[in-house]
Amino acid sequence: MVTKERIEQYKEWFSNLSFFGRNSFVIDNIEFLWDYVKRVDRLFHKISRDNLKKIEYTKLETKEVIDISQKFLDNYDIKIKIKELIDEGILVIENEEKTKNEYYNTIQDGIIHYDKENDKVKIELLLDDSIFDCGVLIHELMHYLNQPKENRNIVSDLLTEAVSYSTEMIFYEDMKDLYPNDYIKTYYGFIRTLNTKIYYSYYIYKIIYLYKIKKDINEELYKEVFDDEYYEETIDAFEKYASNRNQIFKDTWNVISLPLTTYILEKYNSKEMRFDSIIEFSNSINDKSIEECIKIVGIDSRDDFCIKTIEAVEKGIEKFNKIIDEIN
């Protein structure tokens, strides 16, 4: 059971913004975020809970990974030369055991950061000698493409994952005829990741929303606001999240960007969006507002974002269920 002392701690974290990474975006927009996550979460009630039959990624040597990834970049006229980045010490590739986030049950494949000592952006990747490495490499290179010299602003943080995930998934779409099982495994993992991020954020946003409108957290106020019997379940989920030092602003990147990726991918596959729009979108995220950025990919407003991304996620789940049925 979560103690009163811990609840007082949550309230202090909310008040001084330490729980939000010292910026107010999440709590300022919690009404929208809570409503949006509720709506997306409902879609996952229809997802197949069957596991994918064991499919292993196609094994590739590092040179093959680099060559295949470079061919993809060149095909879309993305101005990145992988070997040059390696020679310049910007891209560091290693093959070693990857660290695991036990809370989300996810693996850390790579990081990108600004190396102040050497005054350059640095990409560090851990590979496992498979075609999955191509997706990891392309994903991080797209972050590099829109990485400012100093820290990202809030818009850039929120949207860069949409650029990287969209490009990564387009790579697998392009390769699915040559590597059909790899495509299936990757799509399975993408939808599961989306499901996981929405599921956990649901509980966190619920407590933040309660605090914002009532300036307190307790069972009586919870029942008054939500009219359900899940207070203990919700507060326990929040405690588990907080105890693992997860960061809700960073997880909000995925709450926004992963559904947006499903929308971009759908539009790309239906030929309603050219890849040029994704590059323009990428180029916009450091100096434009969220509203200006999403207009580039055909979304006109916050309401339009909800409608179009929710429709895309629903179609993505239908596709996911069909894949599971065909494989199993």
C-alpha positions in Angstrom: 0.0 0.0 0.0 1.3 3.5 -0.9 1.9 5.5 2.2 0.6 9.1 2.9 4.2 10.2 3.0 4.8 9.0 -0.5 1.7 10.7 -1.7 2.9 14.0 -0.2 6.2 13.4 -2.0 4.3 13.0 -5.3 2.5 16.3 -4.7 5.8 18.0 -4.0 7.3 16.6 -7.2 4.3 17.9 -9.2 4.4 21.3 -7.6 8.1 21.9 -8.2 8.0 20.2 -11.6 10.8 17.8 -10.7 8.6 14.9 -11.9 8.2 16.5 -15.3 11.9 17.1 -16.0 11.6 20.7 -14.8 9.3 21.8 -17.6 5.5 22.2 -17.4 4.4 20.7 -20.8 2.8 17.5 -19.3 0.9 19.2 -16.5 -0.1 22.1 -18.7 -1.6 19.7 -21.3 -2.7 16.9 -19.0 -6.4 17.3 -19.9 -5.5 16.6 -23.5 -3.0 13.9 -22.8 -5.3 12.0 -20.3 -8.2 12.1 -22.8 -6.0 11.1 -25.7 -4.4 8.1 -23.9 -7.9 6.9 -22.7 -9.1 6.9 -26.3 -6.0 5.1 -27.6 -5.9 2.6 -24.8 -9.5 1.5 -25.6 -8.3 0.4 -29.0 -5.9 -2.1 -27.5 -8.7 -4.0 -25.9 -9.1 -5.5 -29.4 -5.5 -6.5 -29.8 -4.6 -10.2 -30.2 -2.8 -11.5 -27.0 -1.3 -14.4 -28.9 2.5 -14.4 -29.1 4.3 -14.3 -32.4 5.8 -17.7 -33.3 9.5 -17.6 -32.8 11.1 -15.7 -35.7 14.7 -14.7 -35.6 16.1 -11.7 -37.4 18.3 -12.4 -40.5 21.9 -12.4 -39.5 24.1 -9.8 -41.1 27.7 -8.7 -40.6 28.4 -5.1 -39.7 29.6 -4.2 -43.2 26.4 -5.5 -44.7 24.4 -3.5 -42.2 26.2 -0.3 -43.2 25.9 -1.0 -46.9 22.2 -1.8 -46.8 21.5 1.2 -44.6 23.5 3.5 -46.8 21.7 2.3 -49.9 18.4 3.2 -48.2 19.6 6.7 -47.2 20.9 7.3 -50.8 17.6 6.1 -52.3 15.7 8.8 -50.3 18.4 11.4 -50.9 19.1 11.6 -47.1 22.4 13.5 -46.9 24.3 11.2 -44.5 27.4 9.2 -45.3 27.7 6.5 -42.6 31.4 5.7 -43.2 32.3 9.4 -43.0 30.6 9.6 -39.6 32.5 6.6 -38.4 35.8 8.0 -39.6 35.1 11.3 -37.9 34.3 9.6 -34.6 30.7 10.8 -34.6 29.3 7.3 -35.1 30.7 4.6 -32.7 29.5 1.0 -33.4 30.1 -1.7 -30.9 28.9 -5.3 -30.6 28.3 -6.1 -26.9 25.5 -7.1 -24.6 22.8 -4.5 -24.5 21.4 -3.1 -21.2 17.8 -3.8 -20.4 15.1 -1.6 -19.0 13.4 -4.0 -16.6 10.3 -1.8 -16.1 9.4 -1.7 -19.8 11.2 -4.9 -20.7 13.0 -3.1 -23.5 16.6 -3.1 -24.7 18.8 0.0 -25.1 20.1 -0.1 -28.7 21.7 3.3 -29.0 22.0 6.8 -27.8 22.8 10.2 -29.4 24.1 13.1 -27.4 26.2 16.2 -27.6 29.9 15.6 -26.7 30.9 18.9 -25.1 34.5 17.8 -24.7 35.0 17.3 -28.5 32.3 19.8 -29.6 30.3 17.4 -31.7 27.2 15.2 -31.7 28.0 11.6 -31.0 26.0 8.5 -31.8 26.8 5.3 -29.9 25.2 2.1 -31.1 25.1 -1.5 -29.8 24.5 -4.0 -32.6 23.6 -7.7 -32.6 24.7 -8.8 -36.1 21.2 -8.9 -37.7 19.0 -6.9 -40.1 17.5 -5.3 -37.0 20.7 -3.3 -36.7 19.8 -1.5 -39.9 16.6 -0.2 -38.3 18.6 0.8 -35.2 21.2 2.6 -37.3 18.6 4.4 -39.5 16.6 5.4 -36.5 19.6 7.0 -34.7 20.8 8.6 -37.9 17.5 10.4 -38.3 17.9 11.8 -34.8 21.3 13.0 -35.9 19.8 14.6 -38.9 17.6 16.9 -36.8 19.9 17.1 -33.7 20.6 20.8 -32.8 24.1 21.6 -31.5 22.8 22.4 -28.1 19.8 20.8 -26.2 16.5 20.2 -28.0 13.5 22.3 -27.3 10.2 20.8 -26.2 8.8 20.5 -29.7 12.0 18.9 -30.9 11.9 16.4 -28.0 8.3 15.5 -28.7 8.5 15.0 -32.4 12.0 13.6 -33.2 10.9 10.1 -32.3 8.1 10.3 -35.0 10.8 11.2 -37.6 13.0 8.3 -36.5 10.3 5.7 -36.1 8.6 6.6 -39.3 11.8 6.3 -41.3 12.8 3.1 -39.6 9.4 1.5 -40.3 9.6 2.7 -43.9 12.9 0.9 -44.2 11.3 -2.4 -43.2 8.3 -1.7 -45.5 10.8 -1.3 -48.4 12.5 -4.5 -47.4 9.5 -6.7 -46.7 9.6 -8.6 -50.0 13.2 -9.6 -49.4 12.9 -10.1 -45.7 9.3 -10.9 -44.9 9.9 -12.5 -41.5 12.0 -9.6 -40.4 9.2 -7.2 -41.4 6.7 -9.2 -39.4 8.9 -9.3 -36.3 9.6 -5.6 -36.5 5.9 -4.6 -37.0 4.9 -6.9 -34.1 7.5 -5.2 -31.9 6.4 -1.7 -33.0 2.8 -2.2 -32.1 3.7 -3.9 -28.8 5.9 -1.0 -27.9 3.0 1.4 -28.7 0.7 -0.7 -26.6 3.2 -0.7 -23.6 3.8 3.1 -23.7 0.1 3.9 -23.8 -0.7 1.3 -21.1 1.8 2.7 -18.5 1.1 6.3 -19.3 -2.6 5.8 -18.7 -2.0 5.3 -15.0 0.5 8.1 -14.7 -1.6 10.7 -16.5 -4.6 9.7 -14.4 -2.9 10.6 -11.2 -1.5 13.9 -12.6 -4.9 14.8 -13.9 -6.4 14.2 -10.5 -3.8 16.3 -8.8 -4.2 19.2 -11.3 -8.0 19.5 -10.9 -8.2 18.8 -7.2 -4.7 19.9 -5.9 -4.6 16.7 -3.9 -4.4 12.9 -4.2 -6.6 10.6 -2.2 -9.2 7.9 -2.7 -12.2 10.1 -2.0 -11.2 12.7 -4.6 -10.2 9.9 -7.0 -13.7 8.4 -6.8 -15.3 11.8 -7.1 -13.4 12.4 -10.4 -13.3 9.0 -12.0 -16.2 7.2 -10.5 -14.5 3.8 -10.5 -13.0 1.3 -8.0 -9.4 1.3 -9.3 -7.8 3.8 -6.9 -5.4 1.2 -5.4 -4.5 -0.3 -8.8 -3.8 3.2 -10.2 -1.8 4.5 -7.2 0.2 1.3 -7.0 1.0 1.6 -10.8 2.1 5.2 -10.2 4.4 4.1 -7.3 6.0 1.4 -9.4 6.6 3.9 -12.2 8.1 6.5 -9.9 10.2 4.0 -8.0 11.9 3.0 -11.2 12.8 6.6 -11.9 10.9 6.7 -15.2 10.5 10.1 -16.7 7.0 11.0 -17.9 8.1 13.8 -20.2 10.3 11.4 -22.0 7.6 8.8 -22.2 5.2 11.5 -23.5 7.6 11.7 -26.5 6.4 8.2 -27.4 2.7 8.9 -26.5 2.8 11.6 -29.2 5.3 10.1 -31.7 4.3 6.5 -31.9 0.7 7.1 -32.9 1.9 9.8 -35.2 4.2 7.2 -36.8 1.3 4.9 -37.5 -0.4 7.8 -39.3 2.7 8.8 -41.3 3.3 5.1 -42.2 -0.3 4.7 -43.4 -0.2 7.8 -45.5 3.2 6.8 -47.0 2.0 3.3 -47.8 -1.2 4.6 -49.5 1.0 7.1 -51.5 -0.8 10.0 -49.9 2.5 11.3 -48.5 5.9 11.5 -50.1 9.1 10.9 -48.2 10.0 14.5 -48.9 7.3 15.5 -46.4 9.0 13.5 -43.7 12.3 15.3 -44.4 10.5 18.7 -44.3 8.8 17.6 -41.1 12.2 16.7 -39.6 13.7 20.0 -40.7 10.9 21.9 -38.9 11.0 20.5 -35.4 13.8 22.8 -34.0 12.3 26.1 -35.0 8.5 25.8 -35.5 5.6 25.2 -33.2 4.0 21.7 -32.8 1.0 23.0 -34.8 3.2 24.2 -37.7 5.2 20.9 -37.7 2.2 18.6 -37.9 0.6 20.6 -40.7 3.5 19.5 -42.8 2.3 15.9 -42.6 -1.3 16.8 -43.2 -2.7 17.4 -39.7 -4.5 20.7 -39.2 -5.1 20.9 -35.5 -5.0 19.2 -32.1 -8.5 17.7 -32.8 -7.3 16.6 -36.2 -4.3 15.0 -34.6 -6.6 12.9 -32.4 -8.9 11.9 -35.2 -6.2 10.9 -37.7 -3.8 9.2 -35.3 -6.5 7.2 -33.5 -7.8 6.0 -36.9 -4.3 5.0 -37.9 -3.6 3.2 -34.6 -6.9 1.3 -35.0 -5.9 0.2 -38.6 -2.4 -0.7 -37.2 -4.0 -3.0 -34.6 -6.2 -4.6 -37.3 -3.1 -5.3 -39.4 -1.3 -6.6 -36.3 -4.1 -9.0 -35.5 -4.2 -10.2 -39.2 -0.4 -10.9 -39.1 -0.8 -12.9 -35.9 -3.6 -15.0 -37.4 -1.7 -15.7 -40.5 1.5 -16.7 -38.7 0.1 -18.8 -35.9 
